[in-house]
């Protein structure tokens, strides 16, 4: 069968790659075309557009790039018609994907959505559109099933979180310090400033400032896929901080603590058992709009899933050097670290039993096969 996947960021590329791998095991004739990244391409998908050209963050940023976004939507529709897939698989990225899904439903295509848009946080009115244009929705967070089924009478399949399939078994690199020329005697504090260049420009300058206040630790930046050394050197300038590309999981495995920009990385950091501070800053306009419409008590997935403040969140004006130093000092205390690791164990128990990619692939293939028969 022909599968067309659409994702718009690094996490979508990761989850899409694992889904492709699972689909290939049950469909020997599978053919994949995708808007994604290097990981999907490695699994055999033909990449139409790399997510690094698609990731616009924040309301103001979306407005200023609207002509590009509209052009991408037009090109995507044209490409789908030419490929004529048996099913379109959407991975998060709701602003773009729901527009395509609505058009695709009218054009007669099957729409399956993997990793739901966070409509429980904002734009809940999107649920009605999703009910109209989606043939299946696969959710990965435990509270999402109740949200859709009990509140909106919309059947969904909870498949568990895909990160459980590879983080617990991720091999630890023995020669990590030697390979990256890091002094092994100094504990690492990982800096994860995000996957989009826009957010990295917002987050990294303040992350680099804190290194001069904790001289017993080495601060190492996790380089995002799709970005190069020059992207970071222009931001950190004269700072001597090391940037390690394409090795975020290796870095987390060897880290004592982490400063993490809100997003999937907060959950990844937790599943590696690394104590973290969750940080977020956007443009003043985007933040003002978000405050008006986002209906959440927390921004990190860790706190949302546990439904309590387990990890400290420093947002917008609270994200300053003084607060970072104070809270990082507290985070490095062994008592605080042990408490947080207990919270992480509870978090993991809520995320399902693993096998999300395999379950989703079986549901997709079974549904499409039955439709053809």
Secondary structure, DSSP 4 states (H G I P E B T S, - for coil): -EEEEE--SHHHHHHHHHHHHHHHHH-TT-EEEEEE-HHHHHTTPEEEEEGGGT---SHHHHHHTHHHHHHHHHHHHHHHHHH--SEEEEES-HHHHHHHHHHHHHTT--EEEES---TTTS-TTHHHHHHHH-SEEEE-SHHHHHIIIIIH----EE---GGGGTSTTPPPPTTHHHHTT--TTSPEEEEE--SSHHHHHHHHHHHHHHGGG-TTSEEEEEEPTT--HHHHHHHHTT---EEEES-HHHHHHTEEEEEEESSHHHHHHHHTT--EEEEE---HHHHHHHHHH---S-SSHHHHHHTS--S-EEEGGG-SHHHHHHHHHHHTSHHHHHHHHHHHHHHHHHS-SS-HHHHHHHHHHHHHHHHH-
